[in-house]
Amino acid sequence: MSAQTQIQSQSAKGRDFHKLGPVWNVIFHAMAGIFALMCVFPFIFVMIISFTDENTLARNGYSLFPEKWSVEAYSYLFKAGDQLLRSYGVTIAVTVIGTVIGVIATALFAYAISRRDFKYRNFFAFFAFFTMLFNGGLVPTYIIVTQLLGLKDSIWALILPLAVNAFYIMILRTFFSTMVPDAIIESGRIDGAGEFGIFFKLVLPLALPGLATIALFSTLGYWNDWFNALLYINTPNLVPLQSMLMRIENNMQFIMQNAQNTSLSVGVLQSMPQDTSRMAMVVLATGPIVFAYPFFQRYFIQGLTVGAVKE
């Protein structure tokens, strides 16, 4: 047997060693499918409860196959009419604008402090890191946003306080330092490109995985934010979705707790969808972001395929 044949035989054995058999392939696929079902099942179960009749839920409890289906919970929530759609629009606008501003600001700050030739990199890195340990507190923040910046009852009060996060800066700084080769930057300078040209044309294409991660974090943060609206927003037209759903929930609890002091009949109180409406709120609040997640993930995976320099 020739040496070339022996090498090919050893190579084939190595490939066979790392190749899974049909049985193990089915087992691992089944395990992955079960794990995926465990992750998706809670949301599916919440959707089923939201479409369950309130009286049936009170009588039989939670069930995957309810005795009677109903859309009363959604009808109760959609009685808000234009307000619900307006809150959806505010939340979408805040999420999109805030994510774009946040990613750009975070990337610029992180790139600057990741460059070894930047003279004040340590100062600005400490400036960002210090805010992770200490902050002025809620009252000074409220005074700055409302009185100094004048953002009370403005959509910018929902965007600017969450635009820059020091933790995201540190993550992206580490990504720039480890994943963007110095040879890329030097090649851009040799070709006559400026700092912004190098950043936008050379660095950002290589940093798509890190940028996608920060964008996902920012998107989830803006979409789920309700506290800033509670502090700064009084105008009904600027109330985001999460804050509006929370107000509906508080109103329902107030009515139920003070039922004896109101003129509502017992039948009206019993017909009010309490538990199912809560589940419907969860579906309305998380549904759009859940369905949008695969699109973000597609761009995230695409960023992972970007090549690097060969030294």
N, C-alpha and C positions, 0 to 999 in steps of 0.2 A: 504494500500500500504506500503510495507516494506521500510526501510531506503535505502537499496541498490537500489531498483527500482526508488526511488525519485532521488538518485544521478545520476543514468543512464539517467533519463529523463532530469534533469538539464544539464547534459553533452551534450546530443543530441541537446537541445535547443541552447547551446552555440556554437556547431558546425554549426547549421543551421543559427545562427546569422552572423557568419563570412563567410559563403558560399555564393558566388554570384549566382544569378539566371541566367537562360539561356539568357535572354534579355540583362542584364548588362554585361554578359560575352562576347556577340557578340559586344556590344558597345565598350567595352574597347579593344577588339582585333582589331576592326576597327580603333579606334583612334591610337593604336600602329602601325598598318599597314600604316596609312596615314602619321604618323610622320616618319616612316622608309623610305617611298617613297619620302618625302620631303628632306631627307638627301641624298638619292641616286640620285634623279632626276638631280641635277646640273651636275654630272659627266656623266650621260647618255646623257644629252643634249649637252655637250661638244663633246662627241663621235659622235653624229649625225651631228653636225656642221663640224667636221673634215672629215666626209665622204661626205660632200655636195660639189657640183661643185662650183668653185669660181665665175663664171659668174652668176650662179643661185643665189648664196648668195648675190652678189652685186645688182642683179635686184629685188629679192623678199624679201631679209632680212632673219633673222633667222626664222626657221620653224622646227616643229617636224617631218613633213612629206615633205622633200624637193622634188622639182620637178625633179631634176636630181642628181643622186649619182655619186661620183667620188673618186678615191684613189690618185689623183694627189698630194695632200699634203704629203701623206706618200711616194710617189715616189720621190718627191723633197727632202725629208729629208733623204731617204735611198740612195740617190746619194752619200752621204758621204762614203758608202760602209763599208769597214773594220773599219773605224774610229768610226762609230756608235757602232758597236759590241765591239770594244776595249774600248770605253768609258763606255759601260754597264758593261764590266768586271771589269774595274777600280772601278766603283761605288759600285758594289757588293762586291769586295774584301775589299774596304775601310770600307763599312758598317759592314760587318761581323767581320773583325779584330778589328775595332774600338769599336764596341759594346761589344765584349768579353773583351777587355782590359779595357774599361770604366767601365763595370759592376764590374769586379774583383777589380779594384783600388778603385772605389767608395765604394764597400761593405767593403773592408778592412779598409779604412779610417773611414767610418761611424761606423763600429763595435767597433773600438778602442775608439772613443770618446763617445760611448754610454755606456761604462762600467764605473761604479762608482769607481771601484778599480784602474782605470788607473790614475796614478799620474798627468800626464800632459794633461789630457783630456780638461780642460778649455783653455789651451794655444792653442792646435791644433784646437779646435772648433772656437776660435776667429780668428785663422790664416785662416781658411776657410771662415768664415763669413766676414772678412775684405775685401776679394777679391770680394764679392758681392756688396760692396759699392764703392770701389776705384780700379782702375787698372792703369797700366802704360801708356796706350794709344796705338795707332796703330803703331806709328814709333818705340818705344822701343820693342814692340812685334815682329815687322818685323826684327829688328836687332838681337834679340835673336834667332829667328827661323832660319834666313839665315846665320848669321855670327858666333854666339856663338855655336849653335847646328849643323850648316852646313846641314840643311835639304832642301835647295833650290833644286827644280826639283827632289824631292824624294817623294815617296808615303807616307812616314812618316810625311811629312808636311801637309797631309790631315787628318792624324789620331791623332797625339799627341796633337795638339792645342785644340781639342774637347774631349779629352779622359776623363778628370775629370772636373766636373761641381760642383761648390760649392752648388748650390741650390739642386742638386740631393743628395749631401752628407747630407744636413740638413733633407731632406725628409726621407732618409734611416736611419739616426741616430734616428729620432723620432720613426720610425717603429721598430727598434731594441729595443729601450727603453720601448716601450709600449706593443709590441706583443710577445717578447721573454722573457719568465719567467726566473727569476734568479734560480729557482729550476732546470731547464734544465742544466744550466751551472754548478751548484754545483754538480749535479749527474754525469756529465762528469768528473769533477775533482776527485770525489770520486772513480770513476772507473779507474783513472790513465791516463786519456787522457790529452794531451797537449793543448795549446791554439789553434794551427792550427787544431788539431783533433776535438776540440769542435766546432770551427768555421765551418769547412767544413762538419762534420758529423751530428751535432746537430742544429746549428743555421741556416745554409743555407736552409735546408729542411723546416723549419718553416717560413722562410722569402721569400718564392717563390712569393707571391703576390707583395711584395715590389720590389723584383728583376725584376719581369716581367714588372712592371710599369717603372722602370728606363731603362730597356732594350728597351721598346717601345719608350720612349723619345729619347734615344741615337740613335736608328735606324732611326727614322724620322729626327733627326738632321744631321746625316751623309748623309742620302740619299738626302736631300734637300740642302746640303751645296754646294755653288758655289764660295763664297767669298775667301776662302783659296786657291782655284785653281787659281783665278784671281791674287792673290798676289804672290804665290810661284811657280806656275807651268808654264813653258814655253815649255817643251817637249810635242809634240802632243800625244805621246804614253801614257802619264800620265794624260791627260785631262779627268775629270769625265763627266758623262752624263749631269748634269745640266749646267756645264760651256760650254760644246760643244753646247747644244741647245741655250744657250744665245748668243754664238758667231754667230751661224747661223742667229738668229733673228737680231743681230746688222748688219750683212752683208746685209741682205735683206733691212733693213731700209736705210743703206748707199746707196745701189743701187737705191732704189726708190727716195731718196732725191736728188741724183746727176744724175738723168736720163738724163738730158739735156747735161751733160758733158761727157756722155759715148756714145759708138758706138752701143748700143743695140737698136734694133728696137722697135717700139711702141707695136707690137704684142707680142714680147717676154716679155715686161714689164707687159702687160695686162694679159698674161697667167701665170704670177708668182703667185702662191697661197699665198696670204698674210694672210688673216684672217683664212682660213682653216688650213694653216700650223701652225699658233699659237695654234689652238686647238689641232692639231695633236701632237705638242710638249707637251702640257699638258697631253695628253693621254699616250704618251711614257714615260713621267717623273713620272707620278703618278700611272699608271696601275699596274706595278709589285708590288709596295708597298701596293696597295689596295687589290690585290689578296692574298698577303702574310699575311695581317692583321688577317684573321680568324685563321690561324695557331698559331700566337702569342696569340690570345685571348683564344684559347683552352688550352694552357699551363697556361695562367693566371687564368682561371677558375679552372683548376686542382690544382693550388697552393692554391686556397681558401678553398679547401676541406681538407687540411692538418690539423690533429688534434693538440690539445694543451694539456699541462699538466693539470692534475686535482689536485688541492690542497685542 
